[in-house]
Amino acid sequence: MKSNGTGFKKRIIRYTWLSLLCIVITISLGKTLNGAPIKKIGIVSGIGIDLDGDQYNVTLQVISPALNGKTNTGSLPTTVYHESGKTILDGIRKIKRICSRRLFFDDTKLIIIQDEAVKKNKLPEIIHLLIREKNISSLLSIVITKDVKANVILRTFTPVQSINADRLLQMLETEQDIEGDIYIVHPNSIQNDLLDKKRELAIPYMTINGDPNEGTEQSNVESFEPPSLYEIRGMAYFKGTKLKGMLSPSESKMLVLLENKLNSSSYESKCNDGEGFVNMFINQSKTKLNASMKNGKPVLSANISIKGQILDSNCHQSFSGETIEKYNGMFSASIKKNVKKLIKKSQEEKSDFIGFGKALYIHEPSQWVKAKKHWNEIYPEARVYVNVHVNLTDAGDSYKLE
């Protein structure tokens, strides 16, 4: 018994020392990142790409871990560096020469690309770099600017979040998950669409409301109403690798719905007596695209099912019984009309950013092989059928108070 007790005590002592050793190792590792001390690391939170003549202007928003989270230090939690180069990596190398910290790209969350760079067919080159460069995360989100440089956006002071790349990412996630006006894209998905050529690209775009120059001053966040604010507008669409146009927020919502990527959203319609408005909250949707070939021409269809709730209304009626059935029909007809408008726009632009070509490949792969070489010519002539079914639930009473 005595020997067993002694052995037990020895095991306890050994486990205690092992635990202490693990704690010491953890603390030591916590003070380093990829072999470099935390104080010497600069975490790149956002990348901006602009064109400067025939060169790239690269902007990096860098977080200092030593300052991030501290207050009253007199220093900003981020620093923005920018340099021009013949290539993007050339610009990054020049920034490394003037930055006192070792740049760490593994946690980069966002890349902002100037619309002018995309119009000049620079997107494939940028995506190729993001895929090839092992130090840059391939999971970062991509957004295009409209009428503003990426450098200006990364230098803009923003309310709520002191690190504006983080704020932009939160805005993208909110627009995707709650508003339903966009869906987030990553380098891998863009590369896949460019390679398989079964659908055209669609990428979120943003701009700045107000004076962009005022946004780069700290006074922009010292007012209850900042004079310069970001705005996520919707989805930009392409033809091949070139930017073709930009959809409005309402058009973008129809695209997200057609892509079967609508998590939740809202949709407004007039009251059935023509006075006032009613707002439907969409909490569930499902879309199925189909495509086939008949007599050498595409036949396309979109079947959409939506479940929603009436949460806001100034109509003079209760939403129950026959009334709710009328609104099911009204919302269905309105959404169908807007979906058909977007598909028609896609056909007129000869840009299948909706993905009917991919639907043809899935349902009739042999027909896609025959049609893919001249899809841009036959797609605009395709017959299109759209079916929308809205089912309103838990509407309750919603009277306009007199």
Secondary structure, DSSP 8 states (H G I E B T S, - for coil): -HHHHHHHHHHHHHHHHHHHHHHHHHHHHHTEETTEEGGGEEEEEEEEEEEETTEEEEEEEEE-TTTTT--SSSS-SEEEEEEEESSHHHHHHHHHHH-SSEEE-TT--EEEE-HHHHHTT-HHHHHHHHHH-TTS-TT-EEEEESSS-HHHHHH---SS-SSHHHHHHHHHHHIIIII-S-----HHHHHHHHHH-SS--EEEEEEEEE-HHHHTSGGGGSSSS-SEEEEEEEEEEEETTEEEEE--HHHHHHHHHHTT---SEEEEEE-TTSSSEEEEEEEEEEEEEEEEEETTEEEEEEEEEEEEEEEEE--BS--STHHHHHHHHHHHHHHHHHHHHHHHHHHHTT---S-HHHHHHHH-HHHHHHHGGGHHHHGGG-EEEEEEEEEE-S----B---
